Amino acid sequence: MRYRILGRTGLRVSVIGLGTWQFGGEWGHDFSQTEADAILDAAGECGINLIDTAECYGDHLSERLIGDYLARHDRSRWIVATKFGHHFHSFMNRTDDFSVDGVRAQLEASLRALRVDVIDLYQFHSGSDEIFQNQELWTMLAEQKRAGKIRHLGVSILQKGSELQAREAARFGAEVLQVFYNRLDRRSEQIYFPHARRDQLGIIGRVPLASGLLTGKYKPGATFAANDVRATFDAEKLKRDLAEVGRLQKTEVPAGVSMANWAMAWCLQDPLVSSVICGCKNPEQVRANAKAAELVTE
């Protein structure tokens, strides 16, 4: 495994991180604690130390699975990142709550679910620009940092993007941007990277495999189970993306290299990107993802 320093946080994170949205039950499978343990064990064995989760991956369900594991293992070897701003109700059904009191309650619930005293990275999760600019919210979060419940603040920018949130992140006390970034969607390079360089913000790339499309396993016409978030994707865009994946597989992926490993390493070409977070359904996928670090040169 290779490691990079996450902006000015000083956190030394594995270039391959573990995404855990799947633990919330919206990726076609309901995970048991035993299954989650096996995935986290494999991640640790591979040198992965960054776990990314959120309060709305299930109703703190992903956090609880992680927390149960952390309670039985060495917490100090893990960098735990979670998010705030939403309440989970059912499959792909959430409501926003970025109110000061609401987020304070979410923080306490996340600390309980994760069974930790402090969250290493607490991230504003896919909120609007108007909500983001609520100074009272950031003042409360700064107070929680001083109280020792949060180490660092970040902004997980919504998929459709927000240049304002990247531009203003440092002013509100955030030190990390989590951004949508992969070979099919390179907007972050123009919208976010310049602000991150200027303010020494860490970059975490999410969805580096384009929700699994960049594994090369899916061909045009692929369908997904009703309880898989990919079943909600726009059909025409999915068709175009899969056609582009086929082109990339023929023209850019080196012979003998798995497309998934190539796609993750591609996101890490720029040292500004400290880590990419990848979801997985079993330990074998964790181990396969970790091999992408071998393709990272710095």
C-alpha positions as CSV (number, residue, x, y, z in Angstrom):
1,M,0.0,0.0,0.0
2,R,1.1,3.6,-0.6
3,Y,0.2,6.5,1.6
4,R,-0.3,10.3,1.1
5,I,-0.8,13.2,3.4
6,L,-4.3,14.5,3.2
7,G,-3.9,18.2,2.5
8,R,-3.0,20.2,5.6
9,T,-4.7,17.8,8.0
10,G,-1.5,15.9,8.5
11,L,-3.5,12.6,8.2
12,R,-1.5,9.9,6.4
13,V,-4.1,8.0,4.4
14,S,-3.9,5.0,2.2
15,V,-4.2,5.9,-1.5
16,I,-7.0,3.3,-1.7
17,G,-9.7,3.9,0.9
18,L,-12.7,1.7,1.8
19,G,-16.1,3.1,0.9
20,T,-19.0,1.7,2.9
21,W,-22.3,2.9,1.4
22,Q,-22.9,-0.7,0.5
23,F,-23.2,-1.6,4.2
24,G,-26.4,0.5,4.3
25,G,-28.2,-2.0,2.1
26,E,-28.7,0.0,-1.1
27,W,-26.3,-1.9,-3.4
28,G,-28.3,-5.1,-3.9
29,H,-27.3,-6.9,-0.6
30,D,-28.0,-6.7,3.1
31,F,-24.7,-7.1,5.0
32,S,-24.3,-9.1,8.2
33,Q,-21.8,-8.1,10.9
34,T,-19.8,-11.2,9.9
35,E,-19.6,-10.1,6.3
36,A,-18.7,-6.5,7.3
37,D,-16.0,-7.9,9.6
38,A,-14.4,-9.9,6.8
39,I,-14.3,-6.9,4.5
40,L,-12.7,-4.7,7.2
41,D,-10.2,-7.5,8.1
42,A,-9.2,-7.7,4.4
43,A,-8.8,-3.9,4.2
44,G,-6.6,-3.9,7.3
45,E,-4.5,-6.8,5.9
46,C,-3.9,-4.8,2.7
47,G,-2.8,-1.7,4.5
48,I,-6.0,0.3,3.9
49,N,-6.5,2.7,6.8
50,L,-9.2,5.1,5.5
51,I,-12.9,4.1,6.1
52,D,-15.5,6.4,4.6
53,T,-19.1,6.2,5.7
54,A,-22.2,8.4,6.4
55,E,-25.1,8.8,8.8
56,C,-27.5,8.1,5.9
57,Y,-26.0,4.8,4.7
58,G,-29.0,3.1,6.3
59,D,-30.1,4.8,9.5
60,H,-26.5,4.9,10.9
61,L,-26.5,1.2,9.8
62,S,-23.1,1.4,8.0
63,E,-21.7,3.2,11.0
64,R,-23.0,0.6,13.4
65,L,-21.4,-2.2,11.5
66,I,-18.1,-0.3,11.4
67,G,-18.4,0.6,15.1
68,D,-19.0,-3.0,16.2
69,Y,-15.8,-3.9,14.4
70,L,-13.8,-1.0,15.8
71,A,-14.9,-1.9,19.3
72,R,-13.1,-5.3,18.9
73,H,-10.0,-4.1,17.1
74,D,-7.3,-1.4,17.3
75,R,-9.1,1.9,16.7
76,S,-5.9,3.8,16.3
77,R,-4.9,2.2,13.0
78,W,-8.0,3.5,11.3
79,I,-8.9,7.0,10.0
80,V,-12.6,7.2,10.2
81,A,-14.5,9.6,8.0
82,T,-18.3,10.1,8.1
83,K,-20.8,12.7,7.0
84,F,-23.8,14.7,8.1
85,G,-26.9,16.4,6.7
86,H,-29.5,13.7,6.0
87,H,-31.9,11.3,7.6
88,F,-32.4,7.9,6.0
89,H,-36.0,6.6,5.7
90,S,-36.0,3.8,3.2
91,F,-34.2,2.7,-0.1
92,M,-33.0,5.9,-1.8
93,N,-35.4,7.9,0.4
94,R,-33.7,10.6,2.5
95,T,-34.6,14.0,3.9
96,D,-32.1,16.8,4.5
97,D,-31.4,18.2,8.0
98,F,-28.5,20.7,8.1
99,S,-30.0,22.6,11.0
100,V,-27.6,23.4,13.8
101,D,-29.5,21.3,16.4
102,G,-30.1,18.5,13.8
103,V,-26.4,18.2,12.9
104,R,-25.4,18.3,16.6
105,A,-27.7,15.4,17.2
106,Q,-26.4,13.5,14.1
107,L,-22.8,13.9,15.4
108,E,-23.7,12.4,18.7
109,A,-25.6,9.6,17.0
110,S,-22.6,8.9,14.7
111,L,-20.2,8.9,17.7
112,R,-22.4,6.3,19.4
113,A,-22.9,4.2,16.2
114,L,-19.1,4.2,15.5
115,R,-18.3,3.6,19.1
116,V,-15.5,6.3,19.0
117,D,-14.7,9.3,21.1
118,V,-13.7,11.4,18.1
119,I,-14.4,11.4,14.3
120,D,-11.3,11.9,12.3
121,L,-13.0,13.6,9.3
122,Y,-16.6,15.0,9.6
123,Q,-18.0,16.0,6.2
124,F,-20.8,18.3,5.0
125,H,-22.7,15.9,2.8
126,S,-24.1,16.9,-0.6
127,G,-25.9,20.0,0.6
128,S,-26.9,23.1,-1.4
129,D,-24.8,26.3,-1.5
130,E,-27.3,28.2,0.5
131,I,-27.1,25.6,3.3
132,F,-23.4,25.5,3.1
133,Q,-23.0,29.2,3.7
134,N,-24.8,29.0,7.1
135,Q,-22.1,30.4,9.4
136,E,-24.0,29.2,12.5
137,L,-23.6,25.6,11.4
138,W,-19.8,26.0,10.9
139,T,-19.5,27.8,14.2
140,M,-21.2,24.9,16.0
141,L,-18.9,22.4,14.2
142,A,-15.8,24.5,15.3
143,E,-17.1,24.2,18.8
144,Q,-17.3,20.5,18.5
145,K,-13.7,20.4,17.3
146,R,-12.6,22.3,20.3
147,A,-14.6,19.9,22.5
148,G,-12.5,17.0,20.9
149,K,-15.4,15.3,19.1
150,I,-14.1,16.1,15.6
151,R,-10.5,16.2,14.4
152,H,-11.0,17.7,10.9
153,L,-13.9,19.1,8.8
154,G,-14.5,18.4,5.2
155,V,-17.0,19.0,2.4
156,S,-18.3,16.0,0.3
157,I,-19.6,17.9,-2.7
158,L,-22.8,16.8,-4.4
159,Q,-22.4,15.0,-7.7
160,K,-23.7,17.8,-9.9
161,G,-21.0,20.0,-8.4
162,S,-20.4,23.3,-6.6
163,E,-17.5,25.5,-7.4
164,L,-18.6,27.8,-4.5
165,Q,-18.2,25.1,-1.9
166,A,-14.6,24.4,-3.1
167,R,-13.8,28.1,-3.2
168,E,-15.2,28.9,0.2
169,A,-14.3,25.6,2.1
170,A,-11.2,26.9,3.8
171,R,-13.0,30.0,5.0
172,F,-15.5,27.9,6.8
173,G,-12.8,25.7,8.4
174,A,-12.9,22.7,6.1
175,E,-9.6,21.1,5.2
176,V,-10.7,18.3,2.8
177,L,-12.9,18.1,-0.3
178,Q,-14.5,14.8,-1.3
179,V,-15.3,15.0,-5.0
180,F,-16.9,12.9,-7.7
181,Y,-13.9,11.9,-9.9
182,N,-13.2,9.2,-12.4
183,R,-12.2,8.7,-16.0
184,L,-15.7,9.2,-17.2
185,D,-16.2,12.5,-15.3
186,R,-13.1,14.8,-15.1
187,R,-15.0,18.0,-14.1
188,S,-13.2,18.1,-10.7
189,E,-9.9,18.9,-12.4
190,Q,-11.3,22.3,-13.5
191,I,-13.8,23.0,-10.8
192,Y,-12.1,21.9,-7.6
193,F,-8.5,21.2,-8.0
194,P,-7.4,24.8,-8.4
195,H,-9.0,25.8,-5.1
196,A,-7.5,22.8,-3.4
197,R,-4.0,23.7,-4.5
198,R,-4.5,27.3,-3.4
199,D,-5.8,26.4,0.0
200,Q,-3.9,23.2,0.6
201,L,-7.0,21.2,0.8
202,G,-6.9,17.4,0.8
203,I,-8.7,15.7,-2.1
204,I,-10.5,12.4,-1.7
205,G,-11.9,11.0,-4.9
206,R,-15.2,9.1,-4.7
207,V,-16.8,6.8,-7.3
208,P,-13.4,6.1,-9.0
209,L,-15.0,3.1,-10.7
210,A,-18.0,5.1,-11.9
211,S,-20.3,2.9,-9.7
212,G,-18.7,-0.2,-11.1
213,L,-18.9,0.7,-14.7
214,L,-15.1,1.1,-15.0
215,T,-14.5,-2.4,-13.9
216,G,-15.3,-3.4,-17.5
217,K,-17.7,-6.1,-16.2
218,Y,-20.8,-4.5,-17.6
219,K,-21.8,-4.2,-21.2
220,P,-24.4,-2.0,-23.0
221,G,-27.8,-3.4,-22.1
222,A,-26.8,-4.4,-18.5
223,T,-29.6,-4.3,-15.9
224,F,-29.4,-4.1,-12.1
225,A,-31.6,-5.4,-9.3
226,A,-34.4,-3.2,-8.0
227,N,-32.6,-2.7,-4.6
228,D,-29.4,-1.7,-6.4
229,V,-28.9,2.1,-6.7
230,R,-27.7,1.7,-10.2
231,A,-31.2,0.6,-11.2
232,T,-32.1,4.3,-10.8
233,F,-29.5,5.6,-13.3
234,D,-30.7,7.4,-16.4
235,A,-30.9,4.6,-19.1
236,E,-29.5,6.7,-22.0
237,K,-26.6,8.0,-19.9
238,L,-25.8,4.5,-18.7
239,K,-25.8,3.3,-22.4
240,R,-23.4,6.1,-23.4
241,D,-21.1,5.5,-20.4
242,L,-20.9,1.8,-21.1
243,A,-20.0,2.5,-24.7
244,E,-17.2,4.8,-23.5
245,V,-16.0,2.2,-21.1
246,G,-15.7,-0.2,-24.0
247,R,-13.6,2.4,-26.0
248,L,-11.3,3.0,-23.0
249,Q,-10.8,-0.7,-22.5
250,K,-9.5,-1.0,-26.0
251,T,-7.5,2.2,-26.3
252,E,-6.2,3.2,-22.8
253,V,-6.0,0.2,-20.5
254,P,-2.6,-1.5,-20.8
255,A,-2.5,-5.1,-21.6
256,G,-2.4,-7.4,-18.6
257,V,-3.8,-4.7,-16.2
258,S,-7.3,-5.0,-14.8
259,M,-9.5,-2.1,-15.9
260,A,-10.6,-1.5,-12.3
261,N,-7.0,-1.1,-11.0
262,W,-6.2,1.1,-14.0
263,A,-9.2,3.3,-13.3
264,M,-8.3,3.8,-9.6
265,A,-4.6,4.5,-10.4
266,W,-5.7,6.9,-13.1
267,C,-7.4,9.0,-10.4
268,L,-4.2,9.1,-8.4
269,Q,-1.9,10.4,-11.2
270,D,-2.1,13.8,-9.6
271,P,-0.5,13.8,-6.1
272,L,-3.2,16.3,-5.1
273,V,-5.6,13.4,-4.8
274,S,-4.6,11.7,-1.6
275,S,-7.0,8.7,-1.7
276,V,-9.8,7.2,-3.7
277,I,-12.6,5.4,-1.9
278,C,-13.9,2.2,-3.4
279,G,-16.9,0.2,-2.4
280,C,-16.8,-3.6,-2.3
281,K,-19.1,-6.5,-1.6
282,N,-16.6,-9.1,-0.3
283,P,-13.0,-9.5,0.9
284,E,-11.8,-10.6,-2.6
285,Q,-12.9,-7.2,-4.1
286,V,-11.0,-5.4,-1.3
287,R,-7.8,-7.3,-2.1
288,A,-8.3,-6.7,-5.8
289,N,-8.9,-2.9,-5.2
290,A,-5.8,-2.7,-3.0
291,K,-3.6,-3.9,-5.9
292,A,-4.2,-0.6,-7.7
293,A,-1.7,0.9,-5.3
294,E,1.0,-1.0,-7.1
295,L,0.3,1.2,-10.2
296,V,0.8,4.5,-8.3
297,T,4.2,5.9,-8.9
298,E,4.4,8.6,-6.2
